[in-house]
Amino acid sequence: MQIMSVKKSLFYFLILILTSCSQIEKAKDKIIGLSEKEQYQKDREISDELFRFWQDQAEIGLRDSVAVELPYSEIGRLQPRSFAVYSYETYLLPGEIIEAHFETDSSQVLIFSDIYRQNKEEVSGFQKLASGKASEKNIQFESRQAGLYKVIFQPEIEANTPFRIHISKSPAYLFPVMGGRNADIGSYFGDIRDGGKRNHKGVDIFAKKGTPVLAAVSGNIGYTGEKGLGGKQVWLRDPKRRQSLYYAHLDSIKPGIDRVNLGDTLGFVGNTGNARTTPSHLHFGIYTQQGAIDPIGYVYLQEEADNIASSEKIMPARLSISARKAVLRNKPATSNSEILRNAEAGEILSVQGKSADWFHVRDSLHRSAFIHESLVTPMN
């Protein structure tokens, strides 16, 4: 009986030690500060050699020159140890929010995501700005600087699932005129005024007199009144971005506004100030400590997608070029795209995915490109 008691005590003692070791190991990881990818290697017990090879694929993605117009969608299928990496370049204006989603049939699959901006001072030519959580399979970023941006998705090593990629952008602000559209913008930032004596410091949004003017963001009202060229005007402070929104030429201002929420009415479209001889419109501007900035990216609405991914159930893993000569392009389109290189009949391409009538492929040197489906034949 005493022997049994000793064995039982030893058992609990071992459990205590193992539990303590596990807690110490977790604490150690937190102190060391493992990256999400390093934690993934540790959790899945991936060898250093395999992990380094997988990580190197992200560098290949940085060298890719595939570009897309937003919104963009693509479908495909991930194969275990195919070491696929998905990289897309697109141009963003200040105030545009890019959102990228990598949807999979399996909720357990990890998808690592990063957003970069072109920076020639960096070794790779791109500077990392943000990373998404691998378990959530998406990433979002608001551009504060115009430039070329790159989204990179990297699936985990053993991923085996169909997928759909969707990348879109949206303005950071609500359109400031109720019911307004992009087509209502009739004058842009930088347009010449007074015979070249000054430049336009915002955008003019034309609308019927009396149309409600809306708070494009939640914030505090800094000033309301009538003065100068702007006539009846409202200044709205955006505390998040530390900039002020300027609404001018209003027909009237809603009384008693102080703290406003997104979409609240500030006043009504008019043509006061120096706009008395023009059709009624809202002059909308954005000012930072450095002065006026172009507001177009903050309010320009995203157009509907015209490159919706196909709905094919079976995605070939490889393609053979069937045309005598074929062109590999940087975008899934014949117009507004660059020719990356010419290919000849019989060349084998690995399939990344498909967007509408275009295959996203990699050639024998692992270079990413798009090719039209009419130029290739699926291989078994």
N, C-alpha and C positions, 0 to 999 in steps of 0.2 A: 504494500500500500504506500509505503514511504518512497519506494523507487518510482512509482507512478506519479507521485506528487512532484518529485524532482524533475522528471521528464516533462511534466506539464509546465513547470516553472521555466525550464530551459526553452521550451517552445515559445512561450510568451516573451521571453527575453530576446530570442532571435527575431520575432516579429517586431518588437520595439526597435531593435537595431536597424532592421531593414527599412522600417518606416522613417526613422531618423535620417538614414542615409539618403532616402528619396527626397526628404525635405531639404537636406543640406545641398543635394544636387540641384534642386530647383532654385534654391537661394543663390547658389553659385552661378547658375545661368543668368539670373537677373542682374547680378553684380557684373558679370562679364559683359552683358548686353548683347546676346546673340541676335543676329538679324532674323527676320522671318524665314528666310531661305536656310540659314544655318540651323535654326530650330527644326525646320522640316527635315534636314539631313539627320539630325540627332534622333528625332522621333521615329523616323522610318529606318534608321540604322543603315544609311546609304554609305557605301565605301567612298573614301576621299577621291579616288580616281574617277569613279562614275559621277560623283557630285561635281568635280571640276569640269568634266566634259559637258555636263548639263548646263552649268553656269556659263561656259564659253559660248553657248548658243545665243545668250542675251546680247553678247558683243556682236554677233553676226546680225542680230536684229537692228543694232545701232547703225550698222553699215548699209542696211537695206535702203533703197530709194523709192519704195512703193508709196504712192500718194493717193489720197481719196478726197472726194468732195462729200461734205456732210449734208444730210444724214447718209450713213453707209451701213449696209448689212451684208452678212456673209454666212453661209452654212458650210458644214463639213463634218468630218469624223476624226477624232483623236485615236491614234493607235499607240499601244504600249511601246515605249522606247523608240519612238520615231523622232524624239527630241525636236518637236515642232516649236517654232517661235513665230509670233504674229506681230508684225511691225507696220505702222501706218503713219505717214506724215500728212499734216494738214495745216493750213494757215489760219491763225486766230487774231482777232482784233481785241483791244482792251475792252473788258466788259462782257466778253463771250464766255459762257460756261460750257466746257466739253464734258460729256458723260459717255463712258464706254462700258458696255456690258458684255460678258462672255457667259452665255447661258448654256448649261449642260443638262443632259437627262439625269445624270447622277449628282445628287446634292453633296456627296462626299468628296468629289474631285476638287483638288486645289488648283486655282489659277492665279499666278502671280502677275501683278500689273504695275506698270510704271509710266509716268509722263515726263517727257524731256522737252526742253526748248533749245533751239539751235544757239550755240555759243562757241564761236571760233577759237576762243581762248582755251577751251577744254581740249584734252587730247583726242577724244572721240568726236569733237565738234558739237556735242550736245551735253547739256547740263540737266541732271535729274532734279525734278521739282516736287514730285509727289509719288507715293506708292499706295496701292490699295491693299486691303486685307485679302489674302489668298482664299479664305473660306467664303468671302462675299462675292468674289468674281466680278467686281466692278470698281470703277475709279471715276472721280469727278474732280475737276479743277477749274478755277476761274482765272482767266487770263487778265493780267494787269499790264501786259506789254505786248505790242504787236510783234509777230514773228512766226517762224516755222516751228511747229510742235510735233512731237512724235509720241504715239501711244504704243506700248509694247506689252503683249500678253505672252506669258510663258506657262504652259500647262505642266503639272507635275509629271515625273518620269513615267509612271505606270498608268497614266490616264487612258481610258478606253471607253469613249462615249461620243455620241453625236453632239454637235454644238451649233449655236447660233451667236454670231457677233453682231452687236448693234452699237454704232458710234454716232452721236448726235451733238448738236450744240444749241444753246438757247441764250437769250439775253439775260443779263443779271437783273434788269429792271423791267417792271411792267410797262407796256406801251402807254405813254402819258395822256393820250386822248381816247376817250371812250369809243369803242367800235372802230378805232383807227387801224390802218393797214400800212404796209411798207410803201405802197403806191401813193399814199397821201403825203409822203415826204417830198417836198418840192425844191428845197434848197439845202445844201450840205455845208459842213464845216470847211472853212478855207475859201469859200466862194468870194469873189471880189465884190466889194461894196464901195459906193461913192466914188466911182471911177478909178479905183485902185488905191484910194486913200486908206482903206482898212479892209480887213478880211472878216468874213462871217465867223462868229464864235460859237455856233451851235447848228441845229437843224431846224427847219421850218416845217411844221406839220399842218397841212391845210384841212380845214373842216368847217362845217356850217356854224355860223355864229350862234353861241349859246350851248354848243356841245360841251358836256362836262370834261374838265381837265382833272386828271387823277394823280394821286400820290404814287410815284413810280417805286417807292420804297417806304418802309416805316421810318419815321424820324421826327425831328423837332423843326418847327417853323422858325426860321431866323428873322424873316422880315416879310411884311405885306404892305403894299402901298402903291402909290403912283409917282413915278419920277423918271426923268431922262428919256432916252430912246425907247426903253422897254415899256413905257406906259404903266398900266396896272400890272403888277408883278408879284410873284411869290418866290421866296427863297426857302428851300427845304434842305435841311442838313442830314446827310447820311452818316451816322456815327460809325458804322462798320467799316466803311471805306475812307472815312475822313475827307469827304468831299461834299460840295454843295450843288444842289440842283436848282436851276434858274428857269422859271416859267414867266414868259413875258407876253405883252400885247393882249392881256385878258380883257374881256368885256366887263366882267365883274368878278369880285373875290368873295368866296364864302366867308361870312363873318365869324369871328370867334375861334378860328382854327389855331391850334397851338401844337399839341402832340398829335400826330396823325398815323394811321395804320395804312398798310399797303392797300391801294384801291380807293381810299377815301377821296371825296371830291374836294378840290382846292378852290376851284372857280370855274369860269366858263370861257370858251374860245371867243376872241374878239379881234379888234385891229386898232387898239389904242397905241399911244406913243408915236413913233415914226412910221407905223404901219397903216396910218389913216387912209392912204390912197391905194392900199393893196387888199386883196381878198382876205377874209378873216382866217387867221392861222395862229398856232402856238409856236413861239420861238422857245426851243428847249435847249438848254446848255448845261454843261457840267464844269465846275471849277474846283481845282485843287490848290494847294499852297503855291504851286509853280505857275498857276494860271489856268486858262481854259484848255480843255482837252476835247477831242472828237467824241461825241456821245453816240455815234451810230451803232457801235458794237453793243452798247448797253440796252438798246431798244429795238434793234432790227429783228423782226420775227423770222424764225426758221421756216424755209419753204418745205413743201411736202416732198417726201422721198420719191425718186424715180429710178432707184437702183435696188429695189427690194430683192432680197436673196431668193433664189429659186426654192422650190419645195421638194426637190428630189429626195427620194428615200434612200437610194443607193448611190454612194459617192465613190468613184473609182480612186484607187490609191495611186495609180500611175497613168500617164497619157503618152501616146506616141503621136508626133506631128505627122499628119496625113497630107498636108498641102506641100507642094514642091518647095515653097518658101513661106516662112511665117515670121510675123513680127511679135516680139515680146515688148510689152509696154509697161509704163510705170503707173498707169491708171486704167480702170476697167471701162475704157471708152476710146474711140478712134479720134475724136476731136478733143482738143485741149489736153492732150497727153503726149509724153515723150517716148520715142523709140529707144529702148534700152539696148537691144541688139536684134540682129536677124538670126533666125534658126532655119535649119533645113529638114527635109523629110526624114523620118526615122529617129530623130532625136527623142530621147525619153525624158519626161518631166514628172516630178513628184507633185502630187496634188496637196495643197494646203486647205483649199475650200473653194467655194463658188459664190459669185455675186451676179445675179441675173444671168446673162449669157456669157459671162467671163469666168474662166478658171483662174484662181490664185495659185501659182505654182512656184516650184524651185527647180533650177536646172542642175546639171551635173556638178557644177561648182558651188551649189547651195545658194545661188543668187535668186532673190525673190522677184516676181514679175506677174503680169496678167497676160492671158492669151485668150482669144475668142474661141468659143466652143466649135465653130465651123472649121477650125484649122487643125483639130486634134481628134484622135480616136481613143476611147478608153481601152485599157489593157486589162486582161484578166489577172 
